[in-house]
Amino acid sequence: MQPNASISRKLREFYDAVQEEGIPDRFLELLERLEEAEKNAKSVKMK
């Protein structure tokens, strides 16, 4: 097996494993809070 093929296979396996982990609830909460803050900032600028 060529070294590049082995590296490529391992990277693919790692990427697949990371994709399966999902997004932690805490991170989703932070994204929602950021979105809400951005909406509030836009509405304040429009006034």
mmCIF entry with sequence, helices, sheets and N, C-alpha, C, O atoms, coordinates in Angstrom:
data_MODEL
# 
_entry.id   MODEL 
# 
_entity.id                         1 
_entity.type                       polymer 
_entity.pdbx_number_of_molecules   1 
# 
_entity_poly.entity_id                      1 
_entity_poly.type                           'polypeptide(L)' 
_entity_poly.nstd_linkage                   no 
_entity_poly.nstd_monomer                   no 
_entity_poly.pdbx_seq_one_letter_code       MQPNASISRKLREFYDAVQEEGIPDRFLELLERLEEAEKNAKSVKMK 
_entity_poly.pdbx_seq_one_letter_code_can   MQPNASISRKLREFYDAVQEEGIPDRFLELLERLEEAEKNAKSVKMK 
_entity_poly.pdbx_strand_id                 A 
# 
loop_
_entity_poly_seq.entity_id 
_entity_poly_seq.num 
_entity_poly_seq.mon_id 
_entity_poly_seq.hetero 
1 1  MET n 
1 2  GLN n 
1 3  PRO n 
1 4  ASN n 
1 5  ALA n 
1 6  SER n 
1 7  ILE n 
1 8  SER n 
1 9  ARG n 
1 10 LYS n 
1 11 LEU n 
1 12 ARG n 
1 13 GLU n 
1 14 PHE n 
1 15 TYR n 
1 16 ASP n 
1 17 ALA n 
1 18 VAL n 
1 19 GLN n 
1 20 GLU n 
1 21 GLU n 
1 22 GLY n 
1 23 ILE n 
1 24 PRO n 
1 25 ASP n 
1 26 ARG n 
1 27 PHE n 
1 28 LEU n 
1 29 GLU n 
1 30 LEU n 
1 31 LEU n 
1 32 GLU n 
1 33 ARG n 
1 34 LEU n 
1 35 GLU n 
1 36 GLU n 
1 37 ALA n 
1 38 GLU n 
1 39 LYS n 
1 40 ASN n 
1 41 ALA n 
1 42 LYS n 
1 43 SER n 
1 44 VAL n 
1 45 LYS n 
1 46 MET n 
1 47 LYS n 
# 
_struct_asym.id          A 
_struct_asym.entity_id   1 
# 
loop_
_struct_conf.conf_type_id 
_struct_conf.id 
_struct_conf.pdbx_PDB_helix_id 
_struct_conf.beg_label_comp_id 
_struct_conf.beg_label_asym_id 
_struct_conf.beg_label_seq_id 
_struct_conf.pdbx_beg_PDB_ins_code 
_struct_conf.end_label_comp_id 
_struct_conf.end_label_asym_id 
_struct_conf.end_label_seq_id 
_struct_conf.pdbx_end_PDB_ins_code 
_struct_conf.beg_auth_comp_id 
_struct_conf.beg_auth_asym_id 
_struct_conf.beg_auth_seq_id 
_struct_conf.end_auth_comp_id 
_struct_conf.end_auth_asym_id 
_struct_conf.end_auth_seq_id 
_struct_conf.pdbx_PDB_helix_class 
_struct_conf.details 
_struct_conf.pdbx_PDB_helix_length 
HELX_P HELX_P1 AA1 PRO A 3  ? GLU A 21 ? PRO A 3  GLU A 21 1 ? 19 
HELX_P HELX_P2 AA2 ASP A 25 ? MET A 46 ? ASP A 25 MET A 46 1 ? 22 
# 
_struct_conf_type.id          HELX_P 
_struct_conf_type.criteria    ? 
_struct_conf_type.reference   ? 
# 
loop_
_atom_site.group_PDB 
_atom_site.id 
_atom_site.type_symbol 
_atom_site.label_atom_id 
_atom_site.label_alt_id 
_atom_site.label_comp_id 
_atom_site.label_asym_id 
_atom_site.label_entity_id 
_atom_site.label_seq_id 
_atom_site.pdbx_PDB_ins_code 
_atom_site.Cartn_x 
_atom_site.Cartn_y 
_atom_site.Cartn_z 
_atom_site.occupancy 
_atom_site.B_iso_or_equiv 
_atom_site.pdbx_formal_charge 
_atom_site.auth_seq_id 
_atom_site.auth_comp_id 
_atom_site.auth_asym_id 
_atom_site.auth_atom_id 
_atom_site.pdbx_PDB_model_num 
ATOM 1   N N  . MET A 1 1  ? 0.854   -1.189 0.000  1.00 0.00 ? 1  MET A N  1 
ATOM 2   C CA . MET A 1 1  ? 0.000   0.000  0.000  1.00 0.00 ? 1  MET A CA 1 
ATOM 3   C C  . MET A 1 1  ? 0.893   1.243  0.000  1.00 0.00 ? 1  MET A C  1 
ATOM 4   O O  . MET A 1 1  ? 1.877   1.317  0.737  1.00 0.00 ? 1  MET A O  1 
ATOM 5   N N  . GLN A 1 2  ? 0.541   2.191  -0.820 1.00 0.00 ? 2  GLN A N  1 
ATOM 6   C CA . GLN A 1 2  ? 1.316   3.422  -0.899 1.00 0.00 ? 2  GLN A CA 1 
ATOM 7   C C  . GLN A 1 2  ? 1.035   4.298  0.322  1.00 0.00 ? 2  GLN A C  1 
ATOM 8   O O  . GLN A 1 2  ? -0.073  4.285  0.858  1.00 0.00 ? 2  GLN A O  1 
ATOM 9   N N  . PRO A 1 3  ? 2.043   5.058  0.759  1.00 0.00 ? 3  PRO A N  1 
ATOM 10  C CA . PRO A 1 3  ? 1.854   5.923  1.937  1.00 0.00 ? 3  PRO A CA 1 
ATOM 11  C C  . PRO A 1 3  ? 0.709   6.916  1.756  1.00 0.00 ? 3  PRO A C  1 
ATOM 12  O O  . PRO A 1 3  ? -0.058  7.143  2.692  1.00 0.00 ? 3  PRO A O  1 
ATOM 13  N N  . ASN A 1 4  ? 0.582   7.506  0.582  1.00 0.00 ? 4  ASN A N  1 
ATOM 14  C CA . ASN A 1 4  ? -0.479  8.494  0.356  1.00 0.00 ? 4  ASN A CA 1 
ATOM 15  C C  . ASN A 1 4  ? -1.857  7.863  0.446  1.00 0.00 ? 4  ASN A C  1 
ATOM 16  O O  . ASN A 1 4  ? -2.791  8.491  0.945  1.00 0.00 ? 4  ASN A O  1 
ATOM 17  N N  . ALA A 1 5  ? -2.000  6.642  -0.025 1.00 0.00 ? 5  ALA A N  1 
ATOM 18  C CA . ALA A 1 5  ? -3.289  5.957  0.046  1.00 0.00 ? 5  ALA A CA 1 
ATOM 19  C C  . ALA A 1 5  ? -3.656  5.705  1.503  1.00 0.00 ? 5  ALA A C  1 
ATOM 20  O O  . ALA A 1 5  ? -4.821  5.843  1.876  1.00 0.00 ? 5  ALA A O  1 
ATOM 21  N N  . SER A 1 6  ? -2.691  5.342  2.321  1.00 0.00 ? 6  SER A N  1 
ATOM 22  C CA . SER A 1 6  ? -2.931  5.095  3.741  1.00 0.00 ? 6  SER A CA 1 
ATOM 23  C C  . SER A 1 6  ? -3.343  6.385  4.455  1.00 0.00 ? 6  SER A C  1 
ATOM 24  O O  . SER A 1 6  ? -4.281  6.394  5.252  1.00 0.00 ? 6  SER A O  1 
ATOM 25  N N  . ILE A 1 7  ? -2.638  7.454  4.160  1.00 0.00 ? 7  ILE A N  1 
ATOM 26  C CA . ILE A 1 7  ? -2.969  8.746  4.769  1.00 0.00 ? 7  ILE A CA 1 
ATOM 27  C C  . ILE A 1 7  ? -4.361  9.181  4.348  1.00 0.00 ? 7  ILE A C  1 
ATOM 28  O O  . ILE A 1 7  ? -5.151  9.637  5.174  1.00 0.00 ? 7  ILE A O  1 
ATOM 29  N N  . SER A 1 8  ? -4.659  9.041  3.079  1.00 0.00 ? 8  SER A N  1 
ATOM 30  C CA . SER A 1 8  ? -5.965  9.428  2.562  1.00 0.00 ? 8  SER A CA 1 
ATOM 31  C C  . SER A 1 8  ? -7.083  8.634  3.227  1.00 0.00 ? 8  SER A C  1 
ATOM 32  O O  . SER A 1 8  ? -8.116  9.197  3.590  1.00 0.00 ? 8  SER A O  1 
ATOM 33  N N  . ARG A 1 9  ? -6.882  7.329  3.386  1.00 0.00 ? 9  ARG A N  1 
ATOM 34  C CA . ARG A 1 9  ? -7.887  6.473  4.023  1.00 0.00 ? 9  ARG A CA 1 
ATOM 35  C C  . ARG A 1 9  ? -8.103  6.885  5.472  1.00 0.00 ? 9  ARG A C  1 
ATOM 36  O O  . ARG A 1 9  ? -9.241  6.968  5.933  1.00 0.00 ? 9  ARG A O  1 
ATOM 37  N N  . LYS A 1 10 ? -7.013  7.143  6.192  1.00 0.00 ? 10 LYS A N  1 
ATOM 38  C CA . LYS A 1 10 ? -7.129  7.538  7.598  1.00 0.00 ? 10 LYS A CA 1 
ATOM 39  C C  . LYS A 1 10 ? -7.825  8.888  7.745  1.00 0.00 ? 10 LYS A C  1 
ATOM 40  O O  . LYS A 1 10 ? -8.634  9.071  8.654  1.00 0.00 ? 10 LYS A O  1 
ATOM 41  N N  . LEU A 1 11 ? -7.519  9.829  6.863  1.00 0.00 ? 11 LEU A N  1 
ATOM 42  C CA . LEU A 1 11 ? -8.188  11.131 6.908  1.00 0.00 ? 11 LEU A CA 1 
ATOM 43  C C  . LEU A 1 11 ? -9.678  10.989 6.645  1.00 0.00 ? 11 LEU A C  1 
ATOM 44  O O  . LEU A 1 11 ? -10.492 11.645 7.295  1.00 0.00 ? 11 LEU A O  1 
ATOM 45  N N  . ARG A 1 12 ? -10.038 10.137 5.697  1.00 0.00 ? 12 ARG A N  1 
ATOM 46  C CA . ARG A 1 12 ? -11.454 9.909  5.406  1.00 0.00 ? 12 ARG A CA 1 
ATOM 47  C C  . ARG A 1 12 ? -12.163 9.298  6.611  1.00 0.00 ? 12 ARG A C  1 
ATOM 48  O O  . ARG A 1 12 ? -13.277 9.699  6.948  1.00 0.00 ? 12 ARG A O  1 
ATOM 49  N N  . GLU A 1 13 ? -11.523 8.336  7.256  1.00 0.00 ? 13 GLU A N  1 
ATOM 50  C CA . GLU A 1 13 ? -12.100 7.701  8.447  1.00 0.00 ? 13 GLU A CA 1 
ATOM 51  C C  . GLU A 1 13 ? -12.286 8.730  9.566  1.00 0.00 ? 13 GLU A C  1 
ATOM 52  O O  . GLU A 1 13 ? -13.317 8.742  10.239 1.00 0.00 ? 13 GLU A O  1 
ATOM 53  N N  . PHE A 1 14 ? -11.285 9.589  9.759  1.00 0.00 ? 14 PHE A N  1 
ATOM 54  C CA . PHE A 1 14 ? -11.367 10.613 10.796 1.00 0.00 ? 14 PHE A CA 1 
ATOM 55  C C  . PHE A 1 14 ? -12.499 11.592 10.493 1.00 0.00 ? 14 PHE A C  1 
ATOM 56  O O  . PHE A 1 14 ? -13.276 11.940 11.382 1.00 0.00 ? 14 PHE A O  1 
ATOM 57  N N  . TYR A 1 15 ? -12.591 12.036 9.244  1.00 0.00 ? 15 TYR A N  1 
ATOM 58  C CA . TYR A 1 15 ? -13.638 12.973 8.839  1.00 0.00 ? 15 TYR A CA 1 
ATOM 59  C C  . TYR A 1 15 ? -15.017 12.357 9.058  1.00 0.00 ? 15 TYR A C  1 
ATOM 60  O O  . TYR A 1 15 ? -15.914 13.025 9.571  1.00 0.00 ? 15 TYR A O  1 
ATOM 61  N N  . ASP A 1 16 ? -15.196 11.106 8.682  1.00 0.00 ? 16 ASP A N  1 
ATOM 62  C CA . ASP A 1 16 ? -16.479 10.430 8.878  1.00 0.00 ? 16 ASP A CA 1 
ATOM 63  C C  . ASP A 1 16 ? -16.838 10.355 10.361 1.00 0.00 ? 16 ASP A C  1 
ATOM 64  O O  . ASP A 1 16 ? -17.992 10.561 10.737 1.00 0.00 ? 16 ASP A O  1 
ATOM 65  N N  . ALA A 1 17 ? -15.851 10.061 11.195 1.00 0.00 ? 17 ALA A N  1 
ATOM 66  C CA . ALA A 1 17 ? -16.100 9.961  12.635 1.00 0.00 ? 17 ALA A CA 1 
ATOM 67  C C  . ALA A 1 17 ? -16.516 11.314 13.211 1.00 0.00 ? 17 ALA A C  1 
ATOM 68  O O  . ALA A 1 17 ? -17.414 11.377 14.050 1.00 0.00 ? 17 ALA A O  1 
ATOM 69  N N  . VAL A 1 18 ? -15.880 12.385 12.772 1.00 0.00 ? 18 VAL A N  1 
ATOM 70  C CA . VAL A 1 18 ? -16.213 13.729 13.262 1.00 0.00 ? 18 VAL A CA 1 
ATOM 71  C C  . VAL A 1 18 ? -17.623 14.110 12.828 1.00 0.00 ? 18 VAL A C  1 
ATOM 72  O O  . VAL A 1 18 ? -18.369 14.709 13.603 1.00 0.00 ? 18 VAL A O  1 
ATOM 73  N N  . GLN A 1 19 ? -17.994 13.769 11.599 1.00 0.00 ? 19 GLN A N  1 
ATOM 74  C CA . GLN A 1 19 ? -19.334 14.083 11.101 1.00 0.00 ? 19 GLN A CA 1 
ATOM 75  C C  . GLN A 1 19 ? -20.412 13.394 11.920 1.00 0.00 ? 19 GLN A C  1 
ATOM 76  O O  . GLN A 1 19 ? -21.487 13.958 12.127 1.00 0.00 ? 19 GLN A O  1 
ATOM 77  N N  . GLU A 1 20 ? -20.142 12.198 12.382 1.00 0.00 ? 20 GLU A N  1 
ATOM 78  C CA . GLU A 1 20 ? -21.135 11.424 13.134 1.00 0.00 ? 20 GLU A CA 1 
ATOM 79  C C  . GLU A 1 20 ? -21.332 11.945 14.551 1.00 0.00 ? 20 GLU A C  1 
ATOM 80  O O  . GLU A 1 20 ? -22.341 11.630 15.182 1.00 0.00 ? 20 GLU A O  1 
ATOM 81  N N  . GLU A 1 21 ? -20.393 12.732 15.066 1.00 0.00 ? 21 GLU A N  1 
ATOM 82  C CA . GLU A 1 21 ? -20.474 13.199 16.450 1.00 0.00 ? 21 GLU A CA 1 
ATOM 83  C C  . GLU A 1 21 ? -21.652 14.137 16.687 1.00 0.00 ? 21 GLU A C  1 
ATOM 84  O O  . GLU A 1 21 ? -22.240 14.126 17.768 1.00 0.00 ? 21 GLU A O  1 
ATOM 85  N N  . GLY A 1 22 ? -21.998 14.933 15.708 1.00 0.00 ? 22 GLY A N  1 
ATOM 86  C CA . GLY A 1 22 ? -23.084 15.882 15.899 1.00 0.00 ? 22 GLY A CA 1 
ATOM 87  C C  . GLY A 1 22 ? -22.611 17.139 16.600 1.00 0.00 ? 22 GLY A C  1 
ATOM 88  O O  . GLY A 1 22 ? -21.445 17.261 16.974 1.00 0.00 ? 22 GLY A O  1 
ATOM 89  N N  . ILE A 1 23 ? -23.534 18.069 16.771 1.00 0.00 ? 23 ILE A N  1 
ATOM 90  C CA . ILE A 1 23 ? -23.212 19.352 17.384 1.00 0.00 ? 23 ILE A CA 1 
ATOM 91  C C  . ILE A 1 23 ? -23.678 19.332 18.842 1.00 0.00 ? 23 ILE A C  1 
ATOM 92  O O  . ILE A 1 23 ? -24.837 19.012 19.107 1.00 0.00 ? 23 ILE A O  1 
ATOM 93  N N  . PRO A 1 24 ? -22.801 19.667 19.790 1.00 0.00 ? 24 PRO A N  1 
ATOM 94  C CA . PRO A 1 24 ? -23.191 19.688 21.201 1.00 0.00 ? 24 PRO A CA 1 
ATOM 95  C C  . PRO A 1 24 ? -24.318 20.694 21.456 1.00 0.00 ? 24 PRO A C  1 
ATOM 96  O O  . PRO A 1 24 ? -24.374 21.748 20.823 1.00 0.00 ? 24 PRO A O  1 
ATOM 97  N N  . ASP A 1 25 ? -25.204 20.360 22.381 1.00 0.00 ? 25 ASP A N  1 
ATOM 98  C CA . ASP A 1 25 ? -26.333 21.233 22.715 1.00 0.00 ? 25 ASP A CA 1 
ATOM 99  C C  . ASP A 1 25 ? -25.870 22.623 23.133 1.00 0.00 ? 25 ASP A C  1 
ATOM 100 O O  . ASP A 1 25 ? -26.491 23.619 22.762 1.00 0.00 ? 25 ASP A O  1 
ATOM 101 N N  . ARG A 1 26 ? -24.806 22.699 23.889 1.00 0.00 ? 26 ARG A N  1 
ATOM 102 C CA . ARG A 1 26 ? -24.296 23.995 24.365 1.00 0.00 ? 26 ARG A CA 1 
ATOM 103 C C  . ARG A 1 26 ? -23.914 24.891 23.185 1.00 0.00 ? 26 ARG A C  1 
ATOM 104 O O  . ARG A 1 26 ? -24.171 26.095 23.201 1.00 0.00 ? 26 ARG A O  1 
ATOM 105 N N  . PHE A 1 27 ? -23.304 24.297 22.170 1.00 0.00 ? 27 PHE A N  1 
ATOM 106 C CA . PHE A 1 27 ? -22.909 25.066 20.995 1.00 0.00 ? 27 PHE A CA 1 
ATOM 107 C C  . PHE A 1 27 ? -24.145 25.559 20.243 1.00 0.00 ? 27 PHE A C  1 
ATOM 108 O O  . PHE A 1 27 ? -24.164 26.692 19.762 1.00 0.00 ? 27 PHE A O  1 
ATOM 109 N N  . LEU A 1 28 ? -25.162 24.728 20.137 1.00 0.00 ? 28 LEU A N  1 
ATOM 110 C CA . LEU A 1 28 ? -26.401 25.129 19.472 1.00 0.00 ? 28 LEU A CA 1 
ATOM 111 C C  . LEU A 1 28 ? -27.065 26.290 20.214 1.00 0.00 ? 28 LEU A C  1 
ATOM 112 O O  . LEU A 1 28 ? -27.582 27.220 19.595 1.00 0.00 ? 28 LEU A O  1 
ATOM 113 N N  . GLU A 1 29 ? -27.045 26.226 21.547 1.00 0.00 ? 29 GLU A N  1 
ATOM 114 C CA . GLU A 1 29 ? -27.601 27.316 22.357 1.00 0.00 ? 29 GLU A CA 1 
ATOM 115 C C  . GLU A 1 29 ? -26.855 28.621 22.101 1.00 0.00 ? 29 GLU A C  1 
ATOM 116 O O  . GLU A 1 29 ? -27.472 29.679 21.971 1.00 0.00 ? 29 GLU A O  1 
ATOM 117 N N  . LEU A 1 30 ? -25.530 28.543 22.030 1.00 0.00 ? 30 LEU A N  1 
ATOM 118 C CA . LEU A 1 30 ? -24.741 29.744 21.771 1.00 0.00 ? 30 LEU A CA 1 
ATOM 119 C C  . LEU A 1 30 ? -25.043 30.319 20.389 1.00 0.00 ? 30 LEU A C  1 
ATOM 120 O O  . LEU A 1 30 ? -25.114 31.538 20.230 1.00 0.00 ? 30 LEU A O  1 
ATOM 121 N N  . LEU A 1 31 ? -25.220 29.459 19.393 1.00 0.00 ? 31 LEU A N  1 
ATOM 122 C CA . LEU A 1 31 ? -25.561 29.928 18.052 1.00 0.00 ? 31 LEU A CA 1 
ATOM 123 C C  . LEU A 1 31 ? -26.919 30.624 18.043 1.00 0.00 ? 31 LEU A C  1 
ATOM 124 O O  . LEU A 1 31 ? -27.088 31.648 17.380 1.00 0.00 ? 31 LEU A O  1 
ATOM 125 N N  . GLU A 1 32 ? -27.880 30.078 18.771 1.00 0.00 ? 32 GLU A N  1 
ATOM 126 C CA . GLU A 1 32 ? -29.200 30.696 18.854 1.00 0.00 ? 32 GLU A CA 1 
ATOM 127 C C  . GLU A 1 32 ? -29.127 32.063 19.533 1.00 0.00 ? 32 GLU A C  1 
ATOM 128 O O  . GLU A 1 32 ? -29.781 33.010 19.097 1.00 0.00 ? 32 GLU A O  1 
ATOM 129 N N  . ARG A 1 33 ? -28.336 32.165 20.591 1.00 0.00 ? 33 ARG A N  1 
ATOM 130 C CA . ARG A 1 33 ? -28.183 33.444 21.288 1.00 0.00 ? 33 ARG A CA 1 
ATOM 131 C C  . ARG A 1 33 ? -27.511 34.477 20.391 1.00 0.00 ? 33 ARG A C  1 
ATOM 132 O O  . ARG A 1 33 ? -27.890 35.648 20.398 1.00 0.00 ? 33 ARG A O  1 
ATOM 133 N N  . LEU A 1 34 ? -26.519 34.047 19.621 1.00 0.00 ? 34 LEU A N  1 
ATOM 134 C CA . LEU A 1 34 ? -25.842 34.950 18.696 1.00 0.00 ? 34 LEU A CA 1 
ATOM 135 C C  . LEU A 1 34 ? -26.810 35.439 17.621 1.00 0.00 ? 34 LEU A C  1 
ATOM 136 O O  . LEU A 1 34 ? -26.829 36.626 17.295 1.00 0.00 ? 34 LEU A O  1 
ATOM 137 N N  . GLU A 1 35 ? -27.606 34.539 17.076 1.00 0.00 ? 35 GLU A N  1 
ATOM 138 C CA . GLU A 1 35 ? -28.588 34.919 16.061 1.00 0.00 ? 35 GLU A CA 1 
ATOM 139 C C  . GLU A 1 35 ? -29.583 35.944 16.618 1.00 0.00 ? 35 GLU A C  1 
ATOM 140 O O  . GLU A 1 35 ? -29.918 36.919 15.946 1.00 0.00 ? 35 GLU A O  1 
ATOM 141 N N  . GLU A 1 36 ? -30.047 35.717 17.841 1.00 0.00 ? 36 GLU A N  1 
ATOM 142 C CA . GLU A 1 36 ? -30.989 36.638 18.475 1.00 0.00 ? 36 GLU A CA 1 
ATOM 143 C C  . GLU A 1 36 ? -30.343 38.010 18.708 1.00 0.00 ? 36 GLU A C  1 
ATOM 144 O O  . GLU A 1 36 ? -30.974 39.044 18.492 1.00 0.00 ? 36 GLU A O  1 
ATOM 145 N N  . ALA A 1 37 ? -29.092 38.008 19.146 1.00 0.00 ? 37 ALA A N  1 
ATOM 146 C CA . ALA A 1 37 ? -28.386 39.275 19.374 1.00 0.00 ? 37 ALA A CA 1 
ATOM 147 C C  . ALA A 1 37 ? -28.208 40.033 18.063 1.00 0.00 ? 37 ALA A C  1 
ATOM 148 O O  . ALA A 1 37 ? -28.328 41.257 18.036 1.00 0.00 ? 37 ALA A O  1 
ATOM 149 N N  . GLU A 1 38 ? -27.924 39.323 16.985 1.00 0.00 ? 38 GLU A N  1 
ATOM 150 C CA . GLU A 1 38 ? -27.775 39.980 15.680 1.00 0.00 ? 38 GLU A CA 1 
ATOM 151 C C  . GLU A 1 38 ? -29.101 40.580 15.216 1.00 0.00 ? 38 GLU A C  1 
ATOM 152 O O  . GLU A 1 38 ? -29.121 41.681 14.666 1.00 0.00 ? 38 GLU A O  1 
ATOM 153 N N  . LYS A 1 39 ? -30.205 39.871 15.431 1.00 0.00 ? 39 LYS A N  1 
ATOM 154 C CA . LYS A 1 39 ? -31.524 40.394 15.066 1.00 0.00 ? 39 LYS A CA 1 
ATOM 155 C C  . LYS A 1 39 ? -31.823 41.658 15.862 1.00 0.00 ? 39 LYS A C  1 
ATOM 156 O O  . LYS A 1 39 ? -32.313 42.642 15.308 1.00 0.00 ? 39 LYS A O  1 
ATOM 157 N N  . ASN A 1 40 ? -31.529 41.634 17.159 1.00 0.00 ? 40 ASN A N  1 
ATOM 158 C CA . ASN A 1 40 ? -31.777 42.803 18.015 1.00 0.00 ? 40 ASN A CA 1 
ATOM 159 C C  . ASN A 1 40 ? -30.918 43.988 17.582 1.00 0.00 ? 40 ASN A C  1 
ATOM 160 O O  . ASN A 1 40 ? -31.386 45.126 17.581 1.00 0.00 ? 40 ASN A O  1 
ATOM 161 N N  . ALA A 1 41 ? -29.672 43.728 17.218 1.00 0.00 ? 41 ALA A N  1 
ATOM 162 C CA . ALA A 1 41 ? -28.777 44.805 16.781 1.00 0.00 ? 41 ALA A CA 1 
ATOM 163 C C  . ALA A 1 41 ? -29.284 45.432 15.494 1.00 0.00 ? 41 ALA A C  1 
ATOM 164 O O  . ALA A 1 41 ? -29.215 46.651 15.332 1.00 0.00 ? 41 ALA A O  1 
ATOM 165 N N  . LYS A 1 42 ? -29.787 44.629 14.586 1.00 0.00 ? 42 LYS A N  1 
ATOM 166 C CA . LYS A 1 42 ? -30.319 45.151 13.321 1.00 0.00 ? 42 LYS A CA 1 
ATOM 167 C C  . LYS A 1 42 ? -31.556 46.002 13.556 1.00 0.00 ? 42 LYS A C  1 
ATOM 168 O O  . LYS A 1 42 ? -31.722 47.047 12.927 1.00 0.00 ? 42 LYS A O  1 
ATOM 169 N N  . SER A 1 43 ? -32.422 45.562 14.456 1.00 0.00 ? 43 SER A N  1 
ATOM 170 C CA . SER A 1 43 ? -33.648 46.324 14.709 1.00 0.00 ? 43 SER A CA 1 
ATOM 171 C C  . SER A 1 43 ? -33.341 47.655 15.389 1.00 0.00 ? 43 SER A C  1 
ATOM 172 O O  . SER A 1 43 ? -34.054 48.634 15.168 1.00 0.00 ? 43 SER A O  1 
ATOM 173 N N  . VAL A 1 44 ? -32.306 47.708 16.201 1.00 0.00 ? 44 VAL A N  1 
ATOM 174 C CA . VAL A 1 44 ? -31.909 48.951 16.860 1.00 0.00 ? 44 VAL A CA 1 
ATOM 175 C C  . VAL A 1 44 ? -31.343 49.925 15.823 1.00 0.00 ? 44 VAL A C  1 
ATOM 176 O O  . VAL A 1 44 ? -31.602 51.126 15.903 1.00 0.00 ? 44 VAL A O  1 
ATOM 177 N N  . LYS A 1 45 ? -30.582 49.430 14.864 1.00 0.00 ? 45 LYS A N  1 
ATOM 178 C CA . LYS A 1 45 ? -30.006 50.279 13.821 1.00 0.00 ? 45 LYS A CA 1 
ATOM 179 C C  . LYS A 1 45 ? -31.087 50.865 12.919 1.00 0.00 ? 45 LYS A C  1 
ATOM 180 O O  . LYS A 1 45 ? -30.917 51.974 12.412 1.00 0.00 ? 45 LYS A O  1 
ATOM 181 N N  . MET A 1 46 ? -32.175 50.164 12.707 1.00 0.00 ? 46 MET A N  1 
ATOM 182 C CA . MET A 1 46 ? -33.253 50.610 11.821 1.00 0.00 ? 46 MET A CA 1 
ATOM 183 C C  . MET A 1 46 ? -34.093 51.717 12.454 1.00 0.00 ? 46 MET A C  1 
ATOM 184 O O  . MET A 1 46 ? -34.759 52.468 11.740 1.00 0.00 ? 46 MET A O  1 
ATOM 185 N N  . LYS A 1 47 ? -34.072 51.826 13.765 1.00 0.00 ? 47 LYS A N  1 
ATOM 186 C CA . LYS A 1 47 ? -34.919 52.810 14.455 1.00 0.00 ? 47 LYS A CA 1 
ATOM 187 C C  . LYS A 1 47 ? -34.379 54.194 14.326 1.00 0.00 ? 47 LYS A C  1 
ATOM 188 O O  . LYS A 1 47 ? -34.971 55.139 14.848 1.00 0.00 ? 47 LYS A O  1 
# 
